[in-house]
Amino acid sequence: MTSPTRLPHVALTARMWQILRRCYRGQRPTLVLSRALDMLAGADGHLEPDGRIKTGRRP
């Protein structure tokens, strides 16, 4: 994947902000959301065991 020139802005919902404030107090929201996205992608089977994104190609 090529790197975009500008990263997209992600708007938080009121519920997301409430969870971040209450459950992850003192942690940087971007790091919490990054971990959550990694966990979701892994659970959905989109990542290799080493964390790389699956491409569908096999060596």
Secondary structure, 3 states (H helix, E strand, C coil): CCCCCCCCCCCCCHHHHHHHHHHCCCCCHHHHHHHHHHHHHHHCCCECCCCCECCCCCC
